């Protein structure tokens, strides 16, 4: 069994022996502040969530989504910690009361590793290595460094994952040092690893939590926090989920599904009646009648939808808290299966499934969404190809031009082939949609810098 006393630690990765600062903020609040003032977080304002970035109608981008997830995550953590302290008063001297701050900070960070253009950018990178121009690298011997990719490193590339990339970003060794990095607390870092295993365990879904380059970091965190190991081989490792991951996941599940419905209504992809019925479906009996009465007292249609959305988020938050507390023993034993949202009561669970089915049928395959995915796929594929060729043929004139364009924060001149390829992915995944498109146009001679 894992235990809360060990699971919640404010020790910082890379500054384990540094004294804690004496100010009014806790270490977990400082995690939150470091993230919200960071450049990678600011760049989320120009990264696609689902819909194309706004014209006259403002819908969610990665930044607004992350802020909302963080808000819901704080509520989940606070409510869970309050109930657990009532059940276990002996834990008052632990960091259990800070669970809301830990989850909130982790929620801010959960999308930091996603490349431009939403999941289309992620798929473009995977496909480039698996079936595209980069497939030759599987058996490639670099003549300049004399090394090649191991089969495990190849799995990292063909399964490139935004979740693993977020962990890499937050633990990144800048040219072998931790200077200038985030230096986050162990508990916040553990809370973002949704899939606590290496890419060789990715399976059909292709999901995993950390690259080869960050295995030592995750194992160090897991050892410190007492996260239970499941399997460790030369090929990789696998652990049970850190309990707070379930709260971060629940906050994300709640926000993206419900907020996508609201955005689709704003964009007239869903009618007002469809939207009302989807959101009212989370309630029945007297509660539904009361909500309908309150909704109908609002004259503005958009305000009606906003009110319903707030009721649904509150309902789902309370349900997920209940599930977490009721299954605390299983969570600590590492035996709890599935997401919290899958274990909520029948009525909201069926309504959530209906929202998911509607989103799949009418939102994620609508023309505007598909068009941005197609364009993004082409942009990211092209940039990846050009940069990969540059770091595998560094003696070429054009390669030197591209490499010189990359900021020194990226280890683009690494002594290993894997290191250089990962630096390319660091560079590309850190771009905003607009920056990636602008670079694509410049490299292809479609536009020139304005002097």
Buried (B, 14 or more C-beta within 10 A) or exposed (E): EBEBBEBBBBBBBBBEEEEEEEEEEBBBBBBBEBBBEBEBBEBBEBBBBBBBBEEEEEBBBBBBBBBBBBBBBBBBBBBBBBBBBEEEEEBEEBBBBBBBBBBBBBBBBBBBBBBBBBBBBBBBBBBBBBEBBBBEBBEBEBEEBEBBBEEBBBBBBBBBBBBBBBBBBBBBBEEEEBEEBBBBBBBBBBBBBBBBBBBBBBEEEBBBBBBBBBBEBBBBBBEBBBBBBEEEEEBBBBBBBBBBBBBBBBBBBBBBBBBBBBBBBBBEBBEEEBBBBBBBBBBEEEEBEEBBEEBEEBEEEEEBBBBBBEBBBBBBBBBBBBBBBEBBEEBBEBEBEEBBBEBBEEBBBEBBBBBBEBBEEBBBEBEEBEEBBEBBBBBBBBBBBBBBBBBBBBEEEEBEEBBEBBEEBBBBBBEBBBBBBBBBBBBBBBBBBEBBBBBBEEBEEEEEEEE
